[in-house]
Amino acid sequence: MRYSLYIFILFAFVGCTKYTDGPAFSLLSRKSRMVNRWELDKATANGEFWTPYYPLKEMELREDFTQTSTFRTLNVPNVMTGQWEFDNRKENLKLIFSNDFTQVFRIDRLKKDELRLTIFSNDTTYKLDYITYK
Protein backbone atom coordinates (compact mmCIF):
# COMPACT_ATOMS: atom_id res chain seq x y z
CA MET A 1 0.00 0.00 0.00
CA ARG A 2 2.81 2.41 0.93
CA TYR A 3 4.59 1.84 -2.39
CA SER A 4 1.38 2.54 -4.29
CA LEU A 5 1.14 5.91 -2.56
CA TYR A 6 4.75 6.76 -3.48
CA ILE A 7 4.19 5.80 -7.11
CA PHE A 8 1.00 7.90 -7.23
CA ILE A 9 2.81 10.94 -5.80
CA LEU A 10 5.70 10.49 -8.26
CA PHE A 11 3.35 10.40 -11.26
CA ALA A 12 1.40 13.39 -9.94
CA PHE A 13 4.58 15.47 -9.85
CA VAL A 14 5.83 14.26 -13.23
CA GLY A 15 2.50 15.09 -14.84
CA CYS A 16 2.52 18.64 -13.50
CA THR A 17 5.25 20.15 -15.64
CA LYS A 18 5.07 23.95 -15.56
CA TYR A 19 7.33 24.66 -18.54
CA THR A 20 7.10 23.04 -21.96
CA ASP A 21 10.80 22.07 -22.05
CA GLY A 22 11.06 21.05 -18.41
CA PRO A 23 12.17 20.10 -15.99
CA ALA A 24 9.33 17.80 -15.02
CA PHE A 25 10.36 17.93 -11.37
CA SER A 26 12.78 19.98 -9.28
CA LEU A 27 13.49 20.20 -5.57
CA LEU A 28 14.56 23.84 -6.04
CA SER A 29 12.00 26.63 -6.09
CA ARG A 30 11.44 28.56 -9.31
CA LYS A 31 12.94 31.66 -7.74
CA SER A 32 16.12 29.86 -6.65
CA ARG A 33 16.54 28.45 -10.16
CA MET A 34 15.95 31.87 -11.77
CA VAL A 35 18.43 33.72 -9.51
CA ASN A 36 21.63 33.47 -11.49
CA ARG A 37 23.98 35.27 -13.84
CA TRP A 38 22.88 34.22 -17.32
CA GLU A 39 24.65 34.56 -20.66
CA LEU A 40 23.10 34.07 -24.09
CA ASP A 41 24.17 30.76 -25.58
CA LYS A 42 21.86 30.54 -28.61
CA ALA A 43 19.15 32.66 -30.19
CA THR A 44 16.83 31.94 -33.09
CA ALA A 45 14.38 34.22 -34.90
CA ASN A 46 11.55 32.29 -36.55
CA GLY A 47 13.83 29.24 -36.47
CA GLU A 48 16.83 30.96 -38.08
CA PHE A 49 20.20 31.33 -36.31
CA TRP A 50 20.23 34.77 -34.67
CA THR A 51 22.75 34.58 -31.80
CA PRO A 52 25.13 37.36 -32.93
CA TYR A 53 22.24 39.76 -33.56
CA TYR A 54 20.07 39.34 -30.45
CA PRO A 55 21.00 42.25 -28.16
CA LEU A 56 20.26 40.87 -24.65
CA LYS A 57 23.55 39.08 -24.03
CA GLU A 58 23.69 38.86 -20.21
CA MET A 59 21.28 39.05 -17.28
CA GLU A 60 22.04 38.95 -13.59
CA LEU A 61 18.88 38.20 -11.64
CA ARG A 62 19.33 38.60 -7.90
CA GLU A 63 17.52 37.23 -4.85
CA ASP A 64 16.08 40.67 -3.97
CA PHE A 65 14.39 40.86 -7.43
CA THR A 66 16.85 43.44 -8.77
CA GLN A 67 18.52 42.81 -12.09
CA THR A 68 21.32 44.05 -14.32
CA SER A 69 21.15 43.32 -18.04
CA THR A 70 23.77 43.88 -20.70
CA PHE A 71 22.60 44.65 -24.22
CA ARG A 72 25.12 44.75 -27.05
CA THR A 73 24.45 46.54 -30.30
CA LEU A 74 27.30 46.61 -32.82
CA ASN A 75 29.42 45.12 -30.00
CA VAL A 76 28.92 48.23 -27.83
CA PRO A 77 27.66 47.23 -24.36
CA ASN A 78 24.74 49.03 -22.76
CA VAL A 79 24.14 48.06 -19.12
CA MET A 80 20.64 48.58 -17.74
CA THR A 81 19.39 47.98 -14.22
CA GLY A 82 15.95 47.48 -12.75
CA GLN A 83 13.70 44.81 -11.29
CA TRP A 84 12.58 41.34 -12.34
CA GLU A 85 9.46 39.40 -11.45
CA PHE A 86 7.36 36.40 -12.38
CA ASP A 87 3.77 36.82 -13.47
CA ASN A 88 1.22 35.48 -10.98
CA ARG A 89 1.39 31.95 -12.47
CA LYS A 90 5.21 31.99 -12.79
CA GLU A 91 4.96 31.24 -16.51
CA ASN A 92 6.54 34.52 -17.63
CA LEU A 93 9.61 36.52 -16.68
CA LYS A 94 9.25 40.28 -16.67
CA LEU A 95 12.30 42.58 -16.80
CA ILE A 96 11.43 46.10 -15.67
CA PHE A 97 14.17 48.61 -16.37
CA SER A 98 14.77 51.88 -14.53
CA ASN A 99 13.89 53.84 -17.70
CA ASP A 100 10.35 52.29 -17.60
CA PHE A 101 11.14 49.93 -20.48
CA THR A 102 9.69 46.45 -19.83
CA GLN A 103 10.18 43.13 -21.59
CA VAL A 104 8.07 40.03 -20.96
CA PHE A 105 9.38 36.56 -21.84
CA ARG A 106 7.58 33.23 -21.74
CA ILE A 107 9.61 30.69 -19.75
CA ASP A 108 9.98 27.42 -21.65
CA ARG A 109 12.74 25.81 -19.56
CA LEU A 110 14.01 26.68 -16.10
CA LYS A 111 16.84 24.65 -14.65
CA LYS A 112 19.54 25.83 -12.28
CA ASP A 113 22.01 26.22 -15.16
CA GLU A 114 19.72 26.45 -18.22
CA LEU A 115 17.04 28.96 -19.12
CA ARG A 116 14.97 28.98 -22.32
CA LEU A 117 12.83 32.02 -23.02
CA THR A 118 10.53 33.00 -25.87
CA ILE A 119 9.59 36.53 -26.78
CA PHE A 120 7.30 37.69 -29.58
CA SER A 121 8.03 40.95 -31.38
CA ASN A 122 6.12 42.12 -34.44
CA ASP A 123 5.86 38.94 -36.57
CA THR A 124 9.00 37.35 -35.13
CA THR A 125 9.31 34.64 -32.49
CA TYR A 126 12.66 34.70 -30.70
CA LYS A 127 13.77 31.59 -28.80
CA LEU A 128 16.62 32.35 -26.42
CA ASP A 129 18.80 29.81 -24.63
CA TYR A 130 20.78 31.13 -21.68
CA ILE A 131 23.33 29.26 -19.61
CA THR A 132 25.08 30.07 -16.35
CA TYR A 133 27.73 32.74 -16.94
CA LYS A 134 31.23 31.29 -17.15
GUKEVO-69243 format. One record per residue: y, z negated, x of N, C-alpha, C in turn; residue in one letter. Coordinates in steps of 0.001 Angstrom, whole numbers, padded with zeros to 6 digits. Example, Ala and Ser with C-alpha at 12.3 -4.5 7.8 and 13.67 -1.06 7.14 Angstrom:
% residues 2
n_v,n_w,n_u,ca_v,ca_w,ca_u,c_v,c_w,c_u,code
-005690,-007800,013190,-004500,-007800,012300,-003300,-007800,013200,a
-002250,-007080,012850,-001060,-007140,013670,000030,-007870,012900,s
//
This chain:
% residues 134
n_v,n_w,n_u,ca_v,ca_w,ca_u,c_v,c_w,c_u,code
-001190,000000,000826,000000,000000,000000,001265,000000,000878,m
001252,-000831,001921,002408,-000934,002808,002699,000412,003478,r
001651,001103,003921,001835,002391,004588,002392,003435,003625,y
002007,003364,002387,002545,004294,001381,004045,004102,001222,s
004482,002854,001244,005910,002565,001135,006661,003114,002335,l
006118,002938,003546,006756,003478,004753,006845,004992,004707,y
005800,005646,004280,005804,007111,004189,006826,007568,003158,i
006914,006888,002023,007899,007234,000998,009320,007101,001544,f
009606,006016,002245,010937,005798,002812,011253,006864,003851,i
010289,007208,004696,010492,008256,005699,010846,009582,005038,l
010106,009997,004026,010404,011256,003349,011730,011206,002601,f
012098,010068,002086,013387,009943,001404,014531,010182,002373,a
014429,009628,003586,015475,009846,004584,015493,011278,005075,f
014324,011860,005324,014258,013229,005832,014816,014198,004806,v
014601,013946,003545,015086,014837,002501,016569,014705,002217,g
017242,013755,002820,018641,013497,002517,019561,013945,003648,c
019330,015115,004171,020154,015637,005249,021564,015884,004747,t
022559,015390,005455,023948,015556,005067,024485,016908,005528,k
024099,017330,006734,024661,018536,007328,023595,019620,007402,y
023997,020856,007191,023045,021962,007100,022221,022143,008367,t
022786,021869,009535,022068,022047,010795,021600,020729,011398,d
021624,019671,010621,021046,018409,011056,022032,017455,011712,g
021507,016370,012163,020100,015995,012173,019648,015490,010810,p
018334,015492,010598,017797,015017,009327,017909,013498,009219,a
017891,012822,010367,017932,011366,010360,018552,010890,011662,f
019395,009876,011587,019982,009278,012780,020195,007791,012540,s
019941,007007,013569,020204,005570,013486,021678,005267,013744,l
022413,006226,014287,023836,006043,014560,024663,006432,013346,l
025747,005736,013116,026632,006088,012004,027328,007424,012286,s
027836,008049,011255,028558,009307,011435,029783,009109,012323,r
030480,008005,012121,031664,007742,012937,031289,007595,014404,k
030228,006849,014710,029859,006646,016117,029397,007948,016766,s
028823,008860,015984,028454,010163,016537,029675,011057,016729,r
030671,010921,015873,031873,011766,015950,032796,011327,017090,m
032852,010017,017367,033720,009506,018430,033177,009989,019767,v
033949,010858,020417,033470,011493,021634,034599,012336,022205,n
034380,012823,023400,035268,013838,023978,034484,015143,023956,r
034934,016074,023146,034218,017320,022883,034878,018485,023598,w
034037,019420,024086,034557,020659,024645,033860,021835,023968,e
034610,022902,023759,034073,024091,023101,033026,024740,023994,l
031842,024933,023446,030757,025583,024166,030597,027037,023717,d
030730,027258,022409,030541,028606,021863,031323,028733,020569,k
031951,029895,020392,032660,030194,019151,032304,031601,018712,a
032127,031761,017394,031942,033093,016831,032929,033276,015693,t
033346,034523,015492,034220,034897,014384,033488,035975,013600,a
033105,035651,012371,032286,036548,011552,031066,037052,012325,n
030455,036155,013104,029242,036469,013835,029448,037102,015202,g
030672,037454,015537,030965,038081,016829,031368,037018,017853,e
030983,037218,019111,031329,036311,020197,032852,036158,020286,f
033339,034913,020307,034770,034666,020235,035211,033515,021132,w
034317,033003,021963,034584,031799,022748,035871,031866,023573,t
036141,032941,024312,037362,032935,025130,038649,032934,024300,p
038552,033368,023048,039755,033557,022236,040066,032388,021311,y
039065,031550,021000,039338,030452,020072,040161,029388,020791,y
041313,028999,020243,042251,028162,021000,041882,026681,021143,p
041161,026089,020186,040874,024647,020258,039728,024413,021226,l
040074,024133,022485,039082,024027,023551,038515,022628,023728,k
039308,021589,023486,038856,020210,023687,039421,019313,022596,e
038621,018305,022227,039053,017276,021280,038526,015939,021773,m
039394,014957,021795,038948,013595,022043,039205,012813,020772,e
038122,012395,020129,038196,011641,018880,037838,010199,019195,l
038773,009295,018938,038603,007899,019332,038222,007011,018145,r
037702,005845,018487,037231,004852,017519,038313,004450,016518,e
039567,004402,016949,040671,003974,016075,041233,005128,015236,d
040507,006238,015162,040864,007429,014387,042083,008161,014936,f
042423,007946,016201,043436,008768,016853,042705,009895,017580,t
043431,010969,017845,042812,012094,018522,043817,012811,019399,q
043280,013445,020432,044047,014316,021318,043285,015631,021402,t
043958,016723,021127,043321,018037,021147,044065,018940,022116,s
043302,019754,022822,043885,020700,023767,043627,022112,023268,t
044704,022815,022989,044650,024220,022596,045031,025038,023821,f
044387,026156,024015,044746,027052,025123,044995,028446,024561,r
046186,028939,024813,046537,030301,024454,046988,030991,025726,t
046358,032113,026043,046610,032821,027300,046461,031867,028485,l
045473,030973,028382,045124,030001,029424,046220,028963,029691,n
047186,028848,028800,048229,027832,028916,047861,026681,027976,v
047629,025468,028520,047229,024361,027658,048394,023793,026848,p
048086,023430,025622,049031,022762,024741,048307,021548,024165,n
048711,020353,024578,048056,019124,024144,048796,018574,022929,v
048019,018291,021874,048584,017743,020643,047837,016464,020286,m
048577,015495,019773,047981,014218,019390,048129,014030,017882,t
047395,013060,017376,047478,012752,015952,046330,011863,015526,g
045870,012090,014317,044811,011290,013704,043636,012208,013351,q
042480,011606,013123,041345,012335,012580,040740,011495,011477,w
040073,012166,010541,039403,011450,009462,038316,012327,008865,e
037383,011683,008185,036402,012383,007364,036991,012527,005968,f
036492,013495,005189,036820,013471,003769,035986,012362,003134,d
036139,012137,001848,035484,010984,001224,033959,011111,001188,n
033407,012302,001358,031948,012473,001387,031424,012663,002817,r
032314,012627,003795,031989,012788,005212,031331,014136,005502,k
031737,015150,004749,031242,016508,004957,032232,017350,005757,e
033471,016892,005846,034519,017632,006544,035235,016730,007535,n
035696,017349,008610,036520,016680,009608,037938,017201,009459,l
038881,016289,009366,040283,016673,009252,041027,016201,010494,k
041701,017127,011174,042576,016802,012296,044007,016867,011794,l
044721,015763,011901,046104,015668,011432,046965,015448,012662,i
047800,016424,012953,048611,016370,014170,049968,015762,013879,f
050610,015230,014930,051884,014535,014773,053001,015458,014296,s
052827,016768,014390,053843,017704,013886,053550,018130,012443,n
052686,017368,011748,052294,017598,010354,051389,018805,010151,d
050917,019412,011221,049930,020482,011140,048565,019842,010921,f
047771,020377,009999,046454,019834,009691,045426,020954,009692,t
044254,020669,010245,043128,021592,010180,041941,020852,009584,q
041208,021538,008692,040029,020957,008066,038826,021818,008418,v
037789,021169,008948,036564,021836,009381,035392,021311,008565,f
034491,022177,008176,033231,021739,007578,032293,021342,008720,r
031633,020216,008588,030691,019747,009606,029315,020302,009267,i
028749,021089,010175,027416,021649,009980,026353,020909,010784,d
026721,020354,011917,025807,019564,012740,026603,018439,013380,r
026024,017233,013377,026684,016099,014014,025638,015239,014700,l
025503,015479,015995,024649,014652,016839,025556,013956,017842,k
025014,013025,018577,025830,012278,019535,026430,013195,020599,k
025725,014271,020963,026220,015161,022013,026390,016615,021563,d
026266,016883,020263,026447,018224,019715,027223,018146,018408,e
028155,019066,018258,028958,019125,017042,029136,020596,016677,l
028752,020955,015464,028980,022316,014974,029907,022241,013776,r
031007,022983,013879,032024,023017,012826,032199,024443,012334,l
032636,024572,011097,033000,025869,010531,034389,025735,009942,t
035203,026747,010194,036534,026785,009594,036762,028207,009076,i
037396,028296,007927,037687,029577,007296,039186,029837,007404,f
039546,031009,007890,040954,031375,008033,041109,032838,007655,s
041956,033092,006671,042115,034440,006118,040729,034942,005698,n
040267,036046,006208,038944,036566,005862,037944,036346,006986,d
038187,035357,007824,037348,035130,008999,036678,033756,008910,t
035391,033733,009216,034638,032489,009315,034372,032220,010788,t
034904,031105,011266,034697,030697,012659,033631,029616,012690,y
032611,029817,013521,031590,028802,013775,031803,028321,015198,k
031953,027016,015348,032346,026420,016622,031306,025399,017051,l
030759,025585,018231,029811,024628,018796,030499,023868,019923,d
030559,022559,019766,031134,021676,020776,030017,020832,021369,y
030185,020499,022645,029261,019605,023334,030080,018492,023981,i
029396,017436,024382,030070,016346,025084,030727,016877,026345,t
031975,016486,026574,032736,016943,027733,032044,016526,029013,y
031982,017451,029963,031293,017153,031232,032271,016898,032341,k
//
